[in-house]
């Protein structure tokens, strides 16, 4: 077998393993998203405005861990870093289980923060798939790993529905036991990864300063697309269980909506890479922003079950296009020696935005209402469209100058 064939086989095997890890990781995220706001709500007193605080802390955990996670993996490799992330996931499940038994909102918040720290490592699965991939395969590698989330959408909320009363009469505790178990399976899978580490020379050189990389128009637009695409999705998704509760819906109803939302987030990943290769990454980003705007329109039109369902499907689909598109565009902005700091800067900014969105979601929902939550998303999507159009015009001007 030729060296090229061996490399191709290893690359595809890594993508498959990372997709499985993504499926388990996103199952954990799905269960947490459907359960944690309601668990927090149940543990609070009369003032329920802090019900999404644990979700904020989960995103804060991602935010503060994403830079050290990336830099650590540049030193010890992807497998070592992903192992540490899985161990943090196990700890999160155990702490959150104890929090439910002891009826401690602060401990639930600690468990959510640990889950966020675990997620900071896991969100690098998509970039790990591109570490040794040819440029033409990068969009597909990212989207195929993200496609692992389809299993999460089908499986995660169903497990949450089953596990929510698993340890009855202690509601919600069973969900967090499953979180620990899934994280243990991830720990086992990542041991089979075979991703080459940076050479000593690459680790030593460091490449261009981050300030130079971040001034590239492609970097700016990649960041805007990922940041606002993910922020809008987090804002709507975090507030949805609380909004549905206020409208008289049950846990199973909101879990079903979150399930459809997560399927919509990841099902397009089977073909997002092909769409990017065919129509261009900027067109896909614009399409995603338009679709996410459609979510706000549907939610503003009514508060029936189908409004919640269709809107969450749209915001999930739009997120896939803006986030996968942004991540793909980012890979064109750095060399191998620069990837750790570039990916870290991108993801830190993205998850600072999602942490803010998760924190604001509960306050907006309780103090201002569901309509304002959705109105707030529209100008952000206008910014994404504007940035993508600007970059398209900028690249055309560059191409004309180069041809002269």
C-alpha positions, 0 to 999 in steps of 0.5 A: 500500500502506498504512503498516500493511501495509508495517510488517506486511510488514517485520515478517514479513520480519524474522522470516523472516531472524531465523529463518534466522539462528537456524537457522544459529546453533543448527546451530553450537550443536548441532555444538559441543555434540555435539563439544566435550566429546569434543574436550576429552576427547581433548585431556586427559590421564588426568584427564578431569574438565575435559572440559566446561570448554570448554562452561562457557567457552562459557556464560561467554562468553555471560554476560559478553558479554550485557550489553554486547551488549544495551547496544551494540545499543541504540546501534548497532542490531540489524544492527550488533550481530548483525554483530559477533556473526557475526564473533566466530563466525568467529573462534571456528571458526578458533581452535578448528580451530587448537586441534585441529591443535595439540592445545591444550586451552587454545586449544579453551577460548578458541575456546569462549569466543569462540563464547559471545560470538558466541552472546550476540548471537545469543540476542537474535534472539528479542527483535529480532523483537518490537522493532516487533511489536504486543503480540498478535504478540510470542509468535508472533514469538518462537516463530517465530524460535525455530522456526528451530532445527528446521533446526538439529536436523535439520541440525547434528548430521548436519553434525557426523557428516560433518565430524568426520573431514572433515580426517582424520586430524585428528578434529574439526577439520572441525566447527570449519571448518564453524562458521566457514563458517556464521557467515560466512553469518549475517554476510551475512543480517543485512545485510538486516534492517530493524529501527528503532532507538530514537529519541534521546529513548528512548535518552536517557530510559532509563525506570524504574530496573532495580531497579524493573523487577526487583521486578515479580512478572512479571519475577521469574517470567519470570526463574525460568522462563528461568533454571532451565528453561535451566539444567536443559536445559544440565546434562543436555545437557552431561553426556549425551555423556560419560554415553553414552561411559561406557556404551559408546556411539559418537560417532554415537550421542550425536550422534543423541541431541543431534540429537533433543534439538535438534529437540525444543527447537525443533519446538514453537516453530511452535505455542508462541506459539499455545498461549501465546495460547490457554492463557496463558503461566503454564500453558505454563511449568508444563507445561514444568517438568513435562515437564523433570521427566519427563526426570529420571525417564526417565534415572533408570529406565535407561541404554539408548539409548532412555532417553538419547533419550527423556529428551533429547527431553523436556528439549528440549520442556520447555525450549521451554515454559519458555524461550519462556514466560519470554521472552514474559512478560518482554516485558510488563515493560518499555517500549521505552526500558527493553528493553536493560537489562531484556533484558540483566539477564534474559539475564545471569542466565540465562546465569550459570546455564547457565555454572554448569550446564555447569561442574558437568555434567562434575564431577557426571558424573565424580565423582558419576555420572549419577543425581545429575545427574538428581536435581539437576534435580528441585527446580529444576523444582519451583521453576518450578512454584511460582513460576508458580502464585504469580504466577497467584494474585497476578494473580487477586487483583489482578484482584479488587481492580481489579473492586471 
